[in-house]
Amino acid sequence: MSRVEQSIKLDLERIVFIGRTFEEYLDMFSLSVESLKGKKILDCPAGACSFTAVGSKHGLDVKAADIAYYHSEEDLYNKGLQDIEHAMELMDKAKSKYIWDYFKDINGLRKYRLSALNDCAKDIRKSSGRYVPVTLPSLPFNDAEFDILLSAHFLFMYADRLDYQFHITTLNELLRVTQEEIRIFPLVDLEGKRYEHLDKLIGYLADNGCLVEEVKVPYEFQANANSMLIIKKGEQRKGQRSALSLTKGVL
């Protein structure tokens, strides 16, 4: 095995390729299919989520971006199967940290995770152009290329390994490629504690002309992970709908 092949293999081993379903995304971000019609949407980082695959079937204009997409669909699918089973084993020991209204039990959770992985892998195989390999905090997209950007289970969750400056740099890049708004879920770290620098970060965004709001959502699996951040670009305010006009059932 060459040094390059060894490096790619190591990178894949570091990636956890687990995703959420399309239905979970609608609840996590308090959205509806109707509210997203006619919008250009980016899911970043998207992992093994099925939002792009299923959203495209609903007629949505959506792309997914993730470091995982440097690898083949086959490798990612096999990695996803392994990661789901590993996660289910760990979940059995940490059930008390989660709320089981949405999935009922571990078998139910496994079904959702396998469904997301299967839909994602099939769509990568069929429509690879929708899946863009990226390495944050840099994105290969044009300024204001997307109307809405959704970012789940990355920023804030890994506060123990991604410092405040990384969050600021990444948010600035997400804002650069977004015309209207960004939604980030959840607002807690892996221990279920509110991101310690969130108020400071909100202040930074407000000082730079953004409208920022914390919004409760109809989804909670990890305890305390039931809020998202809506960041609306201030320079885009005039003549545009309120950020809340995209919330579920409001049109």
N, C-alpha and C positions, 0 to 999 in steps of 0.2 A: 504494500500500500504506500503510495507517494505521500509526501508531507502535506500537499494540498488536500488529498483525500482524507488524511488523518484529521486535518483541521476542520473539514466539512463535517466529518463524523462526530467530532467533539462538539461542534456547534449544535448539531441536531440533538445530541444527548442533553445539552443544556436547556433546550426548548421544552416547555410543557405544552403539548398540543391538545388542549381541551377547549371546547367552545359551548356557547349557549345557543338555544334555539331562537328562531325568528319571533315566536310568541313571547319568549322571555324578554327579548329586546324591546318589543312594544311596551311591555309593562315596566321594564327597568328605566326606560326613557320617557314614559308616559306619552306615547305616540299612537297614531292610527295610520293605517295604509293610506286613507284618503288625505290625511294631512301632509303626507310625503310625496304625493303624486305631483309631477312636474318639477321636483327638486333634484339637484345633483347631490348625491350623498356619498360620504366616505366613512367607512368603518375602519378605525385605526387605533390600536392594533387589533386585528380581527381574529387571529388565531384560527381555531377550528369552528368558529361560529357559523351558523347557517343563515344569518341575516342577508348576506349578499345573494346566496343561492335562491332562497325562497322569495326574497324581495323582488328579484328579477322576474320570477314567475308571476308576481303580482303587478308587473309593469313598472316597477321602480327603477330609476337610473342610479345604480349603486355600485361602488367599487370597494374592494377590501385591500388593506395594506398591512403587511406584517413581515418581520424578519424570517419567519418560518418559510415563506414562499420562495426563498432561494433554493429550497429542496424539492424533490420530485413528489408528485401526488402519492405515489406508491409508498415512498419512505414516510411521508407525513401520516398517511392512513395507518400504517403499521405502528408508528410511534404513538398515534392517538389511541389506538386500541390498548397498547401497553399502559399509557398514562391514565386512561380511564379506570382500568382495573386496579392500578396502584392507588389512585385517588380513592376508590371505593374501599379499599383495605384500610387506608388512613381514616376515612370518614367514619368507619365503624367505631373507632376509638375516640372520635371527637364529636359525636352526635349532639352532645349537650350544647355546643357552641352554635348550633344552627336551629332554624325554625322550620318545622316540617309541615307547614300548611300547603305549600306549593307542590311539593314532590311526594308527600305522604310518608315515603320510606326510601331506603337506599336503593332498592330495586327500581323504584320510580325514577329516582335521580339518574341511575345508570341508563334507563331507557331514553331520557331526555338528552344525555350526553352522547349516547350512541347515535341518536337521531340527528343531532347537530353535525357530528363527525361525518356520517354517511352522506348527508346532503352537501356538506362543504366539499368533501373529496370528489364526489361525482361532478360537481360544478367546476372544480379546478380542472378536472380531466376534460370536460366538455367546452369550457369557456375560460381558458387560462388568462385571457387578457383582462378579466375582471379582478385578478389577484396579483397585486404589485408587491414585489419584494422591496422592503425598506429597512433602514437602520436608523431609528430615532436617536438623536433629535433632528435628523435631516430627512426631508421628503422630496421626491423627484417630481413635484407637481407645480403648476403655474400659480401665480398669485390669484387668490379668490376663485380658484377653479371649481370649488364645491360650494353649494349653498349651505349645507348642514354637515357637520362632522360629529360622529358618535364615537366615544372612547370609553370602553368598559374594562374594568378589572386590570388596570395597569397603573396609571398615575394615582398617587396617594396610597395605593395598596402596598407598594414596595418601598415605603418610606425608610425602611431599615437599610436599603441598598441603593436607593436613588435619592441623591441629596436635593436640597431646595433649589440650587442653581440648575440642576438637570430639569426639574419641574418647570422653572421659568423659561429656560431655553426651549424646551419641548412645546410649552404652551404658545410661545411666540411663533414657533414654526407652524403649529396647528392653526393659529389665527391667520398666519400669512396665506395659507391655501384655502381659507374659508371666507365666504362673502357675508353670510348672515350670522350663524351662531354655532357654538360648540356645546355639546352635552356630555358631561363626564359622570360616570357611575362606577363604584360607590364613592363615598367621601371618607371612608375609614381605611385603616391599615389591616394587615392580616390578623391582628388581635381584636379587631372590631372597635378600635378607638379612633375617634375623629382625627383626621390628619392634623398633626400638631402645628403645621405652618399654614393652615387653610385661611385663617383670618388675615394673615400677612399677605398671602398670595392674592386674596380677594381685594385687599387694599391696593396692591400693585396693579392689578387689572383695572380697577376703578380709576386710578391715577392716570392710566394710559387710555382712557376714553371708552372703556367697556361697561356695559350694564351687566351686573352679576347677581344671580339669585339662587339661593338654595331652595329646592323644591322636593317635598315628600312624594314618593312614587308608590304605586300599588304592587310592590315586589319587595320581599324581604326573605332571604334565605340565610345568609350569614347574619347573626344577631347584630342589630344596630345599622346594618347596611340597607337603608331604605330611603335614601335621599340622593339626589343628583345635583350637579351644578350646571346652570344654564349661563353661558357666557355669550352675550350679544355684542357684536362689534359696534362701538359707538358711532363710527363714521358712516355706518350703514343705516342709522336709525331713521333718518328723514324719509318719509314716504313708504316705509316698510311696516309690515304687521308687527305687533308685539311678539316677543319671544314666546309668550304664553299662548299665542294663537295656534301654535303647533301641538298643544297638549291634546290629549285624547278627547275626542268628542267635540272639539271647538273648531268650527270652520265658518 
